[in-house]
């Protein structure tokens, strides 16, 4: 099967750099577990030796996990139904 309707991942570089250059703590997200919508800054953060876990301030379920490795960071956002970030694209 040949699918030519996609672009190389580098095509997303501009948008991704725009997204991750913003203050993510000001972003709003929705908890996948309870549906609470709040700014990331309102999440409860539990730092540990490898990174941190962000938990929903309403139900306590995990919203996101950040794991630091040498030279990179892994981000698990499975606990967020969505994440809304402000960008300057007007
Ligand atoms: Zn929740």
PDB file of the backbone (N, CA, C, O) and the ligand in Angstrom, with CONECT records:
HET     ZN  A 101       1
ATOM      1  N   UNK A   1       0.846  -1.187   0.000  1.00  0.00           N
ATOM      2  CA  UNK A   1       0.000   0.000   0.000  1.00  0.00           C
ATOM      3  C   UNK A   1       0.880   1.235   0.000  1.00  0.00           C
ATOM      4  O   UNK A   1       1.837   1.332   0.768  1.00  0.00           O
ATOM      5  N   UNK A   2       0.544   2.176  -0.869  1.00  0.00           N
ATOM      6  CA  UNK A   2       1.316   3.397  -0.967  1.00  0.00           C
ATOM      7  C   UNK A   2       0.441   4.588  -0.593  1.00  0.00           C
ATOM      8  O   UNK A   2      -0.551   4.870  -1.265  1.00  0.00           O
ATOM      9  N   UNK A   3       0.808   5.283   0.476  1.00  0.00           N
ATOM     10  CA  UNK A   3       0.057   6.457   0.930  1.00  0.00           C
ATOM     11  C   UNK A   3       0.964   7.675   0.804  1.00  0.00           C
ATOM     12  O   UNK A   3       1.921   7.828   1.564  1.00  0.00           O
ATOM     13  N   UNK A   4       0.661   8.527  -0.148  1.00  0.00           N
ATOM     14  CA  UNK A   4       1.484   9.721  -0.360  1.00  0.00           C
ATOM     15  C   UNK A   4       0.809  10.974   0.178  1.00  0.00           C
ATOM     16  O   UNK A   4       1.220  12.090  -0.140  1.00  0.00           O
ATOM     17  N   UNK A   5      -0.227  10.793   0.993  1.00  0.00           N
ATOM     18  CA  UNK A   5      -0.985  11.936   1.501  1.00  0.00           C
ATOM     19  C   UNK A   5      -0.493  12.438   2.855  1.00  0.00           C
ATOM     20  O   UNK A   5      -1.249  13.054   3.605  1.00  0.00           O
ATOM     21  N   UNK A   6       0.755  12.178   3.160  1.00  0.00           N
ATOM     22  CA  UNK A   6       1.303  12.688   4.409  1.00  0.00           C
ATOM     23  C   UNK A   6       2.605  13.410   4.134  1.00  0.00           C
ATOM     24  O   UNK A   6       3.223  13.241   3.083  1.00  0.00           O
ATOM     25  N   UNK A   7       3.011  14.226   5.111  1.00  0.00           N
ATOM     26  CA  UNK A   7       4.258  14.968   4.992  1.00  0.00           C
ATOM     27  C   UNK A   7       5.271  14.397   5.961  1.00  0.00           C
ATOM     28  O   UNK A   7       4.906  13.781   6.962  1.00  0.00           O
ATOM     29  N   UNK A   8       6.507  14.595   5.673  1.00  0.00           N
ATOM     30  CA  UNK A   8       7.589  14.230   6.581  1.00  0.00           C
ATOM     31  C   UNK A   8       7.387  14.970   7.899  1.00  0.00           C
ATOM     32  O   UNK A   8       6.892  16.097   7.904  1.00  0.00           O
ATOM     33  N   UNK A   9       7.759  14.360   8.999  1.00  0.00           N
ATOM     34  CA  UNK A   9       7.578  14.959  10.312  1.00  0.00           C
ATOM     35  C   UNK A   9       8.194  16.334  10.447  1.00  0.00           C
ATOM     36  O   UNK A   9       7.766  17.126  11.287  1.00  0.00           O
ATOM     37  N   UNK A  10       9.184  16.627   9.639  1.00  0.00           N
ATOM     38  CA  UNK A  10       9.814  17.945   9.694  1.00  0.00           C
ATOM     39  C   UNK A  10       8.848  19.051   9.302  1.00  0.00           C
ATOM     40  O   UNK A  10       9.063  20.213   9.647  1.00  0.00           O
ATOM     41  N   UNK A  11       7.786  18.703   8.587  1.00  0.00           N
ATOM     42  CA  UNK A  11       6.799  19.705   8.184  1.00  0.00           C
ATOM     43  C   UNK A  11       6.067  20.270   9.395  1.00  0.00           C
ATOM     44  O   UNK A  11       5.491  21.355   9.313  1.00  0.00           O
ATOM     45  N   UNK A  12       6.080  19.567  10.497  1.00  0.00           N
ATOM     46  CA  UNK A  12       5.408  20.023  11.706  1.00  0.00           C
ATOM     47  C   UNK A  12       6.319  20.860  12.592  1.00  0.00           C
ATOM     48  O   UNK A  12       5.878  21.380  13.617  1.00  0.00           O
ATOM     49  N   UNK A  13       7.567  20.994  12.214  1.00  0.00           N
ATOM     50  CA  UNK A  13       8.546  21.679  13.067  1.00  0.00           C
ATOM     51  C   UNK A  13       8.131  23.105  13.404  1.00  0.00           C
ATOM     52  O   UNK A  13       8.255  23.534  14.551  1.00  0.00           O
ATOM     53  N   UNK A  14       7.637  23.841  12.411  1.00  0.00           N
ATOM     54  CA  UNK A  14       7.262  25.234  12.660  1.00  0.00           C
ATOM     55  C   UNK A  14       6.176  25.349  13.695  1.00  0.00           C
ATOM     56  O   UNK A  14       6.276  26.144  14.629  1.00  0.00           O
ATOM     57  N   UNK A  15       5.130  24.552  13.531  1.00  0.00           N
ATOM     58  CA  UNK A  15       4.015  24.596  14.466  1.00  0.00           C
ATOM     59  C   UNK A  15       4.417  24.087  15.842  1.00  0.00           C
ATOM     60  O   UNK A  15       4.048  24.670  16.861  1.00  0.00           O
ATOM     61  N   UNK A  16       5.165  23.014  15.866  1.00  0.00           N
ATOM     62  CA  UNK A  16       5.573  22.470  17.162  1.00  0.00           C
ATOM     63  C   UNK A  16       6.465  23.435  17.926  1.00  0.00           C
ATOM     64  O   UNK A  16       6.343  23.578  19.143  1.00  0.00           O
ATOM     65  N   UNK A  17       7.368  24.100  17.200  1.00  0.00           N
ATOM     66  CA  UNK A  17       8.249  25.034  17.904  1.00  0.00           C
ATOM     67  C   UNK A  17       7.448  26.215  18.432  1.00  0.00           C
ATOM     68  O   UNK A  17       7.779  26.793  19.467  1.00  0.00           O
ATOM     69  N   UNK A  18       6.382  26.567  17.700  1.00  0.00           N
ATOM     70  CA  UNK A  18       5.518  27.643  18.163  1.00  0.00           C
ATOM     71  C   UNK A  18       4.779  27.213  19.426  1.00  0.00           C
ATOM     72  O   UNK A  18       4.668  27.976  20.386  1.00  0.00           O
ATOM     73  N   UNK A  19       4.280  25.990  19.413  1.00  0.00           N
ATOM     74  CA  UNK A  19       3.522  25.474  20.557  1.00  0.00           C
ATOM     75  C   UNK A  19       4.402  25.389  21.790  1.00  0.00           C
ATOM     76  O   UNK A  19       4.028  25.870  22.860  1.00  0.00           O
ATOM     77  N   UNK A  20       5.554  24.787  21.647  1.00  0.00           N
ATOM     78  CA  UNK A  20       6.369  24.551  22.828  1.00  0.00           C
ATOM     79  C   UNK A  20       7.202  25.752  23.236  1.00  0.00           C
ATOM     80  O   UNK A  20       7.941  25.687  24.218  1.00  0.00           O
ATOM     81  N   UNK A  21       7.091  26.862  22.487  1.00  0.00           N
ATOM     82  CA  UNK A  21       7.774  28.081  22.891  1.00  0.00           C
ATOM     83  C   UNK A  21       6.881  28.921  23.802  1.00  0.00           C
ATOM     84  O   UNK A  21       7.332  29.916  24.369  1.00  0.00           O
ATOM     85  N   UNK A  22       5.614  28.521  23.942  1.00  0.00           N
ATOM     86  CA  UNK A  22       4.698  29.292  24.769  1.00  0.00           C
ATOM     87  C   UNK A  22       4.767  28.812  26.213  1.00  0.00           C
ATOM     88  O   UNK A  22       5.338  27.765  26.519  1.00  0.00           O
ATOM     89  N   UNK A  23       4.173  29.605  27.082  1.00  0.00           N
ATOM     90  CA  UNK A  23       4.096  29.222  28.491  1.00  0.00           C
ATOM     91  C   UNK A  23       2.978  28.191  28.639  1.00  0.00           C
ATOM     92  O   UNK A  23       1.797  28.538  28.657  1.00  0.00           O
ATOM     93  N   UNK A  24       3.365  26.933  28.745  1.00  0.00           N
ATOM     94  CA  UNK A  24       2.379  25.849  28.795  1.00  0.00           C
ATOM     95  C   UNK A  24       1.552  25.902  30.080  1.00  0.00           C
ATOM     96  O   UNK A  24       0.437  25.380  30.111  1.00  0.00           O
ATOM     97  N   UNK A  25       2.071  26.515  31.128  1.00  0.00           N
ATOM     98  CA  UNK A  25       1.300  26.573  32.372  1.00  0.00           C
ATOM     99  C   UNK A  25       0.046  27.423  32.211  1.00  0.00           C
ATOM    100  O   UNK A  25      -0.903  27.283  32.982  1.00  0.00           O
ATOM    101  N   UNK A  26       0.038  28.312  31.201  1.00  0.00           N
ATOM    102  CA  UNK A  26      -1.140  29.138  30.953  1.00  0.00           C
ATOM    103  C   UNK A  26      -2.160  28.402  30.079  1.00  0.00           C
ATOM    104  O   UNK A  26      -3.286  28.866  29.902  1.00  0.00           O
ATOM    105  N   UNK A  27      -1.754  27.249  29.536  1.00  0.00           N
ATOM    106  CA  UNK A  27      -2.653  26.469  28.682  1.00  0.00           C
ATOM    107  C   UNK A  27      -3.780  25.867  29.516  1.00  0.00           C
ATOM    108  O   UNK A  27      -3.622  25.620  30.712  1.00  0.00           O
ATOM    109  N   UNK A  28      -4.921  25.635  28.865  1.00  0.00           N
ATOM    110  CA  UNK A  28      -6.041  24.971  29.520  1.00  0.00           C
ATOM    111  C   UNK A  28      -6.120  23.541  29.028  1.00  0.00           C
ATOM    112  O   UNK A  28      -5.852  23.251  27.862  1.00  0.00           O
ATOM    113  N   UNK A  29      -6.491  22.656  29.930  1.00  0.00           N
ATOM    114  CA  UNK A  29      -6.640  21.263  29.547  1.00  0.00           C
ATOM    115  C   UNK A  29      -7.866  20.659  30.191  1.00  0.00           C
ATOM    116  O   UNK A  29      -8.406  21.194  31.159  1.00  0.00           O
ATOM    117  N   UNK A  30      -8.305  19.520  29.633  1.00  0.00           N
ATOM    118  CA  UNK A  30      -9.458  18.818  30.209  1.00  0.00           C
ATOM    119  C   UNK A  30      -9.023  17.435  30.678  1.00  0.00           C
ATOM    120  O   UNK A  30      -8.427  16.662  29.927  1.00  0.00           O
ATOM    121  N   UNK A  31      -9.333  17.148  31.920  1.00  0.00           N
ATOM    122  CA  UNK A  31      -9.017  15.855  32.517  1.00  0.00           C
ATOM    123  C   UNK A  31      -9.820  14.760  31.800  1.00  0.00           C
ATOM    124  O   UNK A  31     -11.041  14.855  31.675  1.00  0.00           O
ATOM    125  N   UNK A  32      -9.126  13.736  31.339  1.00  0.00           N
ATOM    126  CA  UNK A  32      -9.801  12.623  30.660  1.00  0.00           C
ATOM    127  C   UNK A  32     -10.677  11.833  31.622  1.00  0.00           C
ATOM    128  O   UNK A  32     -11.628  11.178  31.196  1.00  0.00           O
ATOM    129  N   UNK A  33     -10.372  11.887  32.907  1.00  0.00           N
ATOM    130  CA  UNK A  33     -11.109  11.079  33.879  1.00  0.00           C
ATOM    131  C   UNK A  33     -12.414  11.739  34.318  1.00  0.00           C
ATOM    132  O   UNK A  33     -13.475  11.118  34.256  1.00  0.00           O
ATOM    133  N   UNK A  34     -12.340  13.009  34.766  1.00  0.00           N
ATOM    134  CA  UNK A  34     -13.529  13.648  35.343  1.00  0.00           C
ATOM    135  C   UNK A  34     -14.102  14.776  34.486  1.00  0.00           C
ATOM    136  O   UNK A  34     -15.204  15.256  34.753  1.00  0.00           O
ATOM    137  N   UNK A  35     -13.363  15.204  33.458  1.00  0.00           N
ATOM    138  CA  UNK A  35     -13.865  16.253  32.576  1.00  0.00           C
ATOM    139  C   UNK A  35     -13.619  17.660  33.086  1.00  0.00           C
ATOM    140  O   UNK A  35     -14.051  18.621  32.450  1.00  0.00           O
ATOM    141  N   UNK A  36     -12.937  17.813  34.215  1.00  0.00           N
ATOM    142  CA  UNK A  36     -12.633  19.147  34.734  1.00  0.00           C
ATOM    143  C   UNK A  36     -11.745  19.892  33.744  1.00  0.00           C
ATOM    144  O   UNK A  36     -10.803  19.324  33.190  1.00  0.00           O
ATOM    145  N   UNK A  37     -12.055  21.169  33.528  1.00  0.00           N
ATOM    146  CA  UNK A  37     -11.260  22.002  32.624  1.00  0.00           C
ATOM    147  C   UNK A  37     -10.571  23.086  33.443  1.00  0.00           C
ATOM    148  O   UNK A  37     -11.227  23.833  34.170  1.00  0.00           O
ATOM    149  N   UNK A  38      -9.251  23.172  33.325  1.00  0.00           N
ATOM    150  CA  UNK A  38      -8.508  24.142  34.120  1.00  0.00           C
ATOM    151  C   UNK A  38      -7.166  24.450  33.468  1.00  0.00           C
ATOM    152  O   UNK A  38      -6.725  23.728  32.574  1.00  0.00           O
ATOM    153  N   UNK A  39      -6.518  25.524  33.918  1.00  0.00           N
ATOM    154  CA  UNK A  39      -5.185  25.852  33.465  1.00  0.00           C
ATOM    155  C   UNK A  39      -4.208  24.810  34.015  1.00  0.00           C
ATOM    156  O   UNK A  39      -4.398  24.268  35.104  1.00  0.00           O
ATOM    157  N   UNK A  40      -3.172  24.549  33.241  1.00  0.00           N
ATOM    158  CA  UNK A  40      -2.150  23.595  33.675  1.00  0.00           C
ATOM    159  C   UNK A  40      -1.552  24.039  35.010  1.00  0.00           C
ATOM    160  O   UNK A  40      -1.183  23.205  35.836  1.00  0.00           O
ATOM    161  N   UNK A  41      -1.457  25.344  35.217  1.00  0.00           N
ATOM    162  CA  UNK A  41      -0.876  25.871  36.452  1.00  0.00           C
ATOM    163  C   UNK A  41      -1.670  25.445  37.692  1.00  0.00           C
ATOM    164  O   UNK A  41      -1.140  25.478  38.803  1.00  0.00           O
ATOM    165  N   UNK A  42      -2.937  25.045  37.513  1.00  0.00           N
ATOM    166  CA  UNK A  42      -3.749  24.624  38.657  1.00  0.00           C
ATOM    167  C   UNK A  42      -3.583  23.141  38.983  1.00  0.00           C
ATOM    168  O   UNK A  42      -4.095  22.667  39.997  1.00  0.00           O
ATOM    169  N   UNK A  43      -2.870  22.410  38.125  1.00  0.00           N
ATOM    170  CA  UNK A  43      -2.641  20.984  38.379  1.00  0.00           C
ATOM    171  C   UNK A  43      -1.770  20.819  39.623  1.00  0.00           C
ATOM    172  O   UNK A  43      -1.022  21.721  39.999  1.00  0.00           O
ATOM    173  N   UNK A  44      -1.881  19.670  40.241  1.00  0.00           N
ATOM    174  CA  UNK A  44      -1.033  19.347  41.386  1.00  0.00           C
ATOM    175  C   UNK A  44       0.198  18.610  40.856  1.00  0.00           C
ATOM    176  O   UNK A  44       0.078  17.569  40.209  1.00  0.00           O
ATOM    177  N   UNK A  45       1.366  19.154  41.133  1.00  0.00           N
ATOM    178  CA  UNK A  45       2.613  18.607  40.589  1.00  0.00           C
ATOM    179  C   UNK A  45       3.349  17.823  41.665  1.00  0.00           C
ATOM    180  O   UNK A  45       3.565  18.309  42.776  1.00  0.00           O
ATOM    181  N   UNK A  46       3.729  16.598  41.311  1.00  0.00           N
ATOM    182  CA  UNK A  46       4.467  15.722  42.217  1.00  0.00           C
ATOM    183  C   UNK A  46       5.827  15.420  41.593  1.00  0.00           C
ATOM    184  O   UNK A  46       5.956  14.491  40.796  1.00  0.00           O
ATOM    185  N   UNK A  47       6.850  16.214  41.959  1.00  0.00           N
ATOM    186  CA  UNK A  47       8.193  15.952  41.415  1.00  0.00           C
ATOM    187  C   UNK A  47       8.764  14.658  41.989  1.00  0.00           C
ATOM    188  O   UNK A  47       8.481  14.295  43.130  1.00  0.00           O
ATOM    189  N   UNK A  48       9.561  13.976  41.192  1.00  0.00           N
ATOM    190  CA  UNK A  48      10.290  12.808  41.694  1.00  0.00           C
ATOM    191  C   UNK A  48      11.684  12.809  41.080  1.00  0.00           C
ATOM    192  O   UNK A  48      12.050  13.741  40.365  1.00  0.00           O
ATOM    193  N   UNK A  49      12.446  11.783  41.354  1.00  0.00           N
ATOM    194  CA  UNK A  49      13.841  11.750  40.915  1.00  0.00           C
ATOM    195  C   UNK A  49      13.985  11.742  39.400  1.00  0.00           C
ATOM    196  O   UNK A  49      15.040  12.116  38.887  1.00  0.00           O
ATOM    197  N   UNK A  50      12.951  11.327  38.667  1.00  0.00           N
ATOM    198  CA  UNK A  50      13.052  11.186  37.215  1.00  0.00           C
ATOM    199  C   UNK A  50      12.289  12.254  36.443  1.00  0.00           C
ATOM    200  O   UNK A  50      12.384  12.311  35.217  1.00  0.00           O
ATOM    201  N   UNK A  51      11.531  13.106  37.142  1.00  0.00           N
ATOM    202  CA  UNK A  51      10.732  14.116  36.458  1.00  0.00           C
ATOM    203  C   UNK A  51       9.597  14.569  37.337  1.00  0.00           C
ATOM    204  O   UNK A  51       9.815  14.963  38.482  1.00  0.00           O
ATOM    205  N   UNK A  52       8.369  14.518  36.811  1.00  0.00           N
ATOM    206  CA  UNK A  52       7.230  14.940  37.607  1.00  0.00           C
ATOM    207  C   UNK A  52       5.932  14.360  37.066  1.00  0.00           C
ATOM    208  O   UNK A  52       5.825  13.991  35.897  1.00  0.00           O
ATOM    209  N   UNK A  53       4.952  14.294  37.958  1.00  0.00           N
ATOM    210  CA  UNK A  53       3.614  13.844  37.594  1.00  0.00           C
ATOM    211  C   UNK A  53       2.669  15.007  37.883  1.00  0.00           C
ATOM    212  O   UNK A  53       2.720  15.596  38.963  1.00  0.00           O
ATOM    213  N   UNK A  54       1.812  15.337  36.927  1.00  0.00           N
ATOM    214  CA  UNK A  54       0.794  16.368  37.119  1.00  0.00           C
ATOM    215  C   UNK A  54      -0.541  15.675  37.323  1.00  0.00           C
ATOM    216  O   UNK A  54      -0.957  14.860  36.500  1.00  0.00           O
ATOM    217  N   UNK A  55      -1.211  16.000  38.420  1.00  0.00           N
ATOM    218  CA  UNK A  55      -2.501  15.385  38.729  1.00  0.00           C
ATOM    219  C   UNK A  55      -3.608  16.428  38.710  1.00  0.00           C
ATOM    220  O   UNK A  55      -3.385  17.599  39.019  1.00  0.00           O
ATOM    221  N   UNK A  56      -4.796  15.986  38.346  1.00  0.00           N
ATOM    222  CA  UNK A  56      -5.979  16.829  38.287  1.00  0.00           C
ATOM    223  C   UNK A  56      -6.300  17.363  39.685  1.00  0.00           C
ATOM    224  O   UNK A  56      -6.332  16.604  40.653  1.00  0.00           O
ATOM    225  N   UNK A  57      -6.537  18.675  39.781  1.00  0.00           N
ATOM    226  CA  UNK A  57      -6.853  19.255  41.091  1.00  0.00           C
ATOM    227  C   UNK A  57      -8.272  18.897  41.534  1.00  0.00           C
ATOM    228  O   UNK A  57      -8.612  19.072  42.704  1.00  0.00           O
ATOM    229  N   UNK A  58      -9.104  18.399  40.616  1.00  0.00           N
ATOM    230  CA  UNK A  58     -10.479  18.047  40.973  1.00  0.00           C
ATOM    231  C   UNK A  58     -10.606  16.588  41.412  1.00  0.00           C
ATOM    232  O   UNK A  58     -11.254  16.301  42.418  1.00  0.00           O
ATOM    233  N   UNK A  59      -9.988  15.656  40.662  1.00  0.00           N
ATOM    234  CA  UNK A  59     -10.181  14.230  40.980  1.00  0.00           C
ATOM    235  C   UNK A  59      -8.895  13.503  41.380  1.00  0.00           C
ATOM    236  O   UNK A  59      -8.953  12.384  41.890  1.00  0.00           O
ATOM    237  N   UNK A  60      -7.757  14.116  41.157  1.00  0.00           N
ATOM    238  CA  UNK A  60      -6.495  13.501  41.558  1.00  0.00           C
ATOM    239  C   UNK A  60      -5.913  12.537  40.542  1.00  0.00           C
ATOM    240  O   UNK A  60      -4.824  12.005  40.757  1.00  0.00           O
ATOM    241  N   UNK A  61      -6.616  12.298  39.432  1.00  0.00           N
ATOM    242  CA  UNK A  61      -6.096  11.379  38.428  1.00  0.00           C
ATOM    243  C   UNK A  61      -4.896  12.009  37.712  1.00  0.00           C
ATOM    244  O   UNK A  61      -4.745  13.231  37.700  1.00  0.00           O
ATOM    245  N   UNK A  62      -4.057  11.180  37.125  1.00  0.00           N
ATOM    246  CA  UNK A  62      -2.867  11.672  36.430  1.00  0.00           C
ATOM    247  C   UNK A  62      -3.258  12.381  35.133  1.00  0.00           C
ATOM    248  O   UNK A  62      -3.962  11.819  34.294  1.00  0.00           O
ATOM    249  N   UNK A  63      -2.793  13.622  34.981  1.00  0.00           N
ATOM    250  CA  UNK A  63      -3.003  14.371  33.740  1.00  0.00           C
ATOM    251  C   UNK A  63      -1.834  14.170  32.787  1.00  0.00           C
ATOM    252  O   UNK A  63      -2.026  13.955  31.590  1.00  0.00           O
ATOM    253  N   UNK A  64      -0.627  14.243  33.325  1.00  0.00           N
ATOM    254  CA  UNK A  64       0.574  14.173  32.491  1.00  0.00           C
ATOM    255  C   UNK A  64       1.760  13.708  33.321  1.00  0.00           C
ATOM    256  O   UNK A  64       1.808  13.899  34.536  1.00  0.00           O
ATOM    257  N   UNK A  65       2.709  13.098  32.637  1.00  0.00           N
ATOM    258  CA  UNK A  65       3.953  12.685  33.274  1.00  0.00           C
ATOM    259  C   UNK A  65       5.102  13.176  32.413  1.00  0.00           C
ATOM    260  O   UNK A  65       5.090  13.008  31.194  1.00  0.00           O
ATOM    261  N   UNK A  66       6.085  13.778  33.045  1.00  0.00           N
ATOM    262  CA  UNK A  66       7.286  14.229  32.358  1.00  0.00           C
ATOM    263  C   UNK A  66       8.466  13.462  32.927  1.00  0.00           C
ATOM    264  O   UNK A  66       8.696  13.469  34.137  1.00  0.00           O
ATOM    265  N   UNK A  67       9.206  12.809  32.061  1.00  0.00           N
ATOM    266  CA  UNK A  67      10.364  12.037  32.489  1.00  0.00           C
ATOM    267  C   UNK A  67      11.595  12.604  31.810  1.00  0.00           C
ATOM    268  O   UNK A  67      11.662  12.700  30.584  1.00  0.00           O
ATOM    269  N   UNK A  68      12.566  12.979  32.626  1.00  0.00           N
ATOM    270  CA  UNK A  68      13.795  13.552  32.093  1.00  0.00           C
ATOM    271  C   UNK A  68      14.835  12.471  31.865  1.00  0.00           C
ATOM    272  O   UNK A  68      15.078  11.622  32.722  1.00  0.00           O
ATOM    273  N   UNK A  69      15.449  12.525  30.676  1.00  0.00           N
ATOM    274  CA  UNK A  69      16.558  11.651  30.322  1.00  0.00           C
ATOM    275  C   UNK A  69      17.714  12.575  29.932  1.00  0.00           C
ATOM    276  O   UNK A  69      17.483  13.752  29.657  1.00  0.00           O
ATOM    277  N   UNK A  70      18.920  12.084  29.904  1.00  0.00           N
ATOM    278  CA  UNK A  70      20.019  12.950  29.460  1.00  0.00           C
ATOM    279  C   UNK A  70      19.755  13.482  28.042  1.00  0.00           C
ATOM    280  O   UNK A  70      19.673  12.707  27.089  1.00  0.00           O
ATOM    281  N   UNK A  71      19.625  14.778  27.917  1.00  0.00           N
ATOM    282  CA  UNK A  71      19.449  15.403  26.619  1.00  0.00           C
ATOM    283  C   UNK A  71      18.050  15.383  26.046  1.00  0.00           C
ATOM    284  O   UNK A  71      17.850  15.844  24.922  1.00  0.00           O
ATOM    285  N   UNK A  72      17.069  14.866  26.777  1.00  0.00           N
ATOM    286  CA  UNK A  72      15.701  14.836  26.251  1.00  0.00           C
ATOM    287  C   UNK A  72      14.697  14.702  27.384  1.00  0.00           C
ATOM    288  O   UNK A  72      15.052  14.371  28.516  1.00  0.00           O
ATOM    289  N   UNK A  73      13.438  14.964  27.059  1.00  0.00           N
ATOM    290  CA  UNK A  73      12.341  14.829  28.019  1.00  0.00           C
ATOM    291  C   UNK A  73      11.212  14.076  27.334  1.00  0.00           C
ATOM    292  O   UNK A  73      10.856  14.396  26.200  1.00  0.00           O
ATOM    293  N   UNK A  74      10.645  13.083  28.006  1.00  0.00           N
ATOM    294  CA  UNK A  74       9.487  12.358  27.495  1.00  0.00           C
ATOM    295  C   UNK A  74       8.250  12.913  28.181  1.00  0.00           C
ATOM    296  O   UNK A  74       8.246  13.136  29.392  1.00  0.00           O
ATOM    297  N   UNK A  75       7.184  13.137  27.388  1.00  0.00           N
ATOM    298  CA  UNK A  75       5.949  13.698  27.916  1.00  0.00           C
ATOM    299  C   UNK A  75       4.794  12.754  27.608  1.00  0.00           C
ATOM    300  O   UNK A  75       4.531  12.449  26.445  1.00  0.00           O
ATOM    301  N   UNK A  76       4.106  12.294  28.642  1.00  0.00           N
ATOM    302  CA  UNK A  76       2.931  11.434  28.501  1.00  0.00           C
ATOM    303  C   UNK A  76       1.709  12.282  28.842  1.00  0.00           C
ATOM    304  O   UNK A  76       1.551  12.722  29.981  1.00  0.00           O
ATOM    305  N   UNK A  77       0.850  12.510  27.857  1.00  0.00           N
ATOM    306  CA  UNK A  77      -0.325  13.370  28.048  1.00  0.00           C
ATOM    307  C   UNK A  77      -1.622  12.571  28.000  1.00  0.00           C
ATOM    308  O   UNK A  77      -2.677  13.132  27.704  1.00  0.00           O
ATOM    309  N   UNK A  78      -1.564  11.282  28.283  1.00  0.00           N
ATOM    310  CA  UNK A  78      -2.751  10.441  28.148  1.00  0.00           C
ATOM    311  C   UNK A  78      -3.891  10.849  29.066  1.00  0.00           C
ATOM    312  O   UNK A  78      -5.049  10.545  28.780  1.00  0.00           O
ATOM    313  N   UNK A  79      -3.587  11.534  30.163  1.00  0.00           N
ATOM    314  CA  UNK A  79      -4.635  11.932  31.091  1.00  0.00           C
ATOM    315  C   UNK A  79      -5.374  13.197  30.689  1.00  0.00           C
ATOM    316  O   UNK A  79      -6.325  13.608  31.354  1.00  0.00           O
ATOM    317  N   UNK A  80      -4.933  13.811  29.600  1.00  0.00           N
ATOM    318  CA  UNK A  80      -5.589  15.015  29.105  1.00  0.00           C
ATOM    319  C   UNK A  80      -6.424  14.675  27.874  1.00  0.00           C
ATOM    320  O   UNK A  80      -5.907  14.126  26.901  1.00  0.00           O
ATOM    321  N   UNK A  81      -7.724  15.002  27.917  1.00  0.00           N
ATOM    322  CA  UNK A  81      -8.568  14.808  26.737  1.00  0.00           C
ATOM    323  C   UNK A  81      -8.128  15.777  25.655  1.00  0.00           C
ATOM    324  O   UNK A  81      -8.127  15.435  24.472  1.00  0.00           O
ATOM    325  N   UNK A  82      -7.754  16.986  26.057  1.00  0.00           N
ATOM    326  CA  UNK A  82      -7.201  17.973  25.136  1.00  0.00           C
ATOM    327  C   UNK A  82      -6.391  18.989  25.919  1.00  0.00           C
ATOM    328  O   UNK A  82      -6.516  19.117  27.137  1.00  0.00           O
ATOM    329  N   UNK A  83      -5.552  19.710  25.178  1.00  0.00           N
ATOM    330  CA  UNK A  83      -4.727  20.779  25.743  1.00  0.00           C
ATOM    331  C   UNK A  83      -4.818  21.955  24.787  1.00  0.00           C
ATOM    332  O   UNK A  83      -4.533  21.815  23.598  1.00  0.00           O
ATOM    333  N   UNK A  84      -5.211  23.104  25.295  1.00  0.00           N
ATOM    334  CA  UNK A  84      -5.426  24.279  24.453  1.00  0.00           C
ATOM    335  C   UNK A  84      -4.378  25.332  24.787  1.00  0.00           C
ATOM    336  O   UNK A  84      -4.295  25.806  25.920  1.00  0.00           O
ATOM    337  N   UNK A  85      -3.563  25.698  23.766  1.00  0.00           N
ATOM    338  CA  UNK A  85      -2.495  26.657  23.968  1.00  0.00           C
ATOM    339  C   UNK A  85      -2.747  27.896  23.134  1.00  0.00           C
ATOM    340  O   UNK A  85      -3.245  27.812  22.011  1.00  0.00           O
ATOM    341  N   UNK A  86      -2.402  29.041  23.688  1.00  0.00           N
ATOM    342  CA  UNK A  86      -2.522  30.300  22.950  1.00  0.00           C
ATOM    343  C   UNK A  86      -1.306  30.428  22.044  1.00  0.00           C
ATOM    344  O   UNK A  86      -0.170  30.267  22.492  1.00  0.00           O
ATOM    345  N   UNK A  87      -1.550  30.721  20.759  1.00  0.00           N
ATOM    346  CA  UNK A  87      -0.456  30.946  19.817  1.00  0.00           C
ATOM    347  C   UNK A  87      -0.727  32.235  19.052  1.00  0.00           C
ATOM    348  O   UNK A  87      -1.871  32.672  18.925  1.00  0.00           O
ATOM    349  N   UNK A  88       0.333  32.826  18.551  1.00  0.00           N
ATOM    350  CA  UNK A  88       0.198  34.062  17.785  1.00  0.00           C
ATOM    351  C   UNK A  88       0.204  33.702  16.305  1.00  0.00           C
ATOM    352  O   UNK A  88       1.248  33.752  15.654  1.00  0.00           O
ATOM    353  N   UNK A  89      -0.971  33.336  15.768  1.00  0.00           N
ATOM    354  CA  UNK A  89      -1.036  32.920  14.359  1.00  0.00           C
ATOM    355  C   UNK A  89      -1.994  33.794  13.549  1.00  0.00           C
ATOM    356  O   UNK A  89      -2.493  33.376  12.503  1.00  0.00           O
ATOM    357  N   UNK A  90      -2.242  34.989  14.032  1.00  0.00           N
ATOM    358  CA  UNK A  90      -3.166  35.883  13.322  1.00  0.00           C
ATOM    359  C   UNK A  90      -2.416  36.744  12.321  1.00  0.00           C
ATOM    360  O   UNK A  90      -3.027  37.559  11.629  1.00  0.00           O
TER     361      UNK A  90
HETATM  362 ZN    ZN A 101     -10.000  15.047  36.959  1.00  0.00          ZN
END
